[in-house]
Amino acid sequence: MHEMSLCENILQILEDHSIQQGFERVKIVFLEIGLLSAVEPEAMLFCFEAVTQGTLAEHAKLEIIEVPGNAWCTVCSKTVPLHQRFDACPECGAYPLQITGGADMKIRELEVE
């Protein structure tokens, strides 16, 4: 489950920013997860709670914002929605598509004290 290591990395980012910005507690983490990122939101919620026990983010709420997948079709020259990697273009049926959105995971915002 790579979500555990992702949550450990998020905690490290939170701890680094708490030193830089002088906050002591994290209340909410707003996390964008792309549909094409291969990250399971439910697993992230579970792992986040486990990883943050006894830390500045203990009892923090993890708000997940799901980002849809998008791709550029090199054949029909359109930006199209993409629900899975390696799908064909929904407009023309062509391969390959260049993913333009929904493949990342990033911290969008924090609510801290």
N, C-alpha and C positions, 0 to 999 in steps of 0.2 A: 504494500500500500504506500505509494509515493506521496499521498496526501499528508502523511505524518511528517515526512521531511519538509514538505512545503510549509506546514504549520510551524515547524521549528524555525525555518527561515523567516517567516512572518514575525515570530516572537523576537528573533534577533534584530530585525528591522525596528520593531517597537521599542526594544531596549536601547538601541543606538539613538533613536530619535528622542527618547525620554532624557537621555544625557545631554544631547545637543539643545533641546528646547525646554528642558526643565519641568516636565510634567511627571507626576508620580503614579498616576493610575489611568488605565485605558478603560473607557466605558463602552464604546462602540467602535468596531472596525467595519468599514464599508469596503467590501472586496468584490471587484469585478472578475467574473470568470466567464471566459468565452466558451461558447458551445463546442468549438473545435479544439479546445485546449487539452483534452484528455484528463480533465480534473472533475471528479465527482463531487458536486455540492454537498450531498448528504455525508459523504466521508469527510469532507473538510469540516463540517459542523462538529462531527464526533471527535475528530483529531484535535481541533482547536480547543475544545473544552478540556481534553486530556493534557495537552501540551502546556496550557496556561495555568494549571493548578500551581498555586504557591508563587505566582509571578505578578508583575504589575498589571497583567491583563486577566487575572483571575476574576471570574464572574462577568467579564466583558461579553457583549453580545456581538456575534459575527453576522453582519447583514450581507447576504450574497446578492449581487446584482448580476443577473445572467445577460450576457452579451450575445446577440445572434451571430451566426456565421455568414460571411459574405465572401464572394470571390469574383474575379475578373475573368471573363471568358475570352480567350485569345482568338476564337473563331468568330463569334457573333459580336464581339466588342461591347458586351454589356456587363454591368455589375449585377450579380444574381445572388439570391439567398442560397446558402449551402447548409445542409443539416448534418452531413457527415463528410469527413475527409475522403477524397477519391471518388466522390459522386460525380456523375456527369452533369453538364450544364442543363438546368431545367428548361431553358429556352430552346436550345438547338441540339442537345444530346452529345455535344463534343467533350473530349478530354484534351489536354489537361486544363485545369483551372488554377489560377493564381489566387491564393487566399489573401484577402485584403482586410478581413476583420473577424474577430471572434476566436482567435487562436491564442490569445494571451490571458494572463491572470495578473492583476495589479491591485494594489491598495489605492482606492480612490480618495478616501477620507477617513479621518479619525476624530472621535469625540473623546477628549481627555480632561483630567482634572489636575 
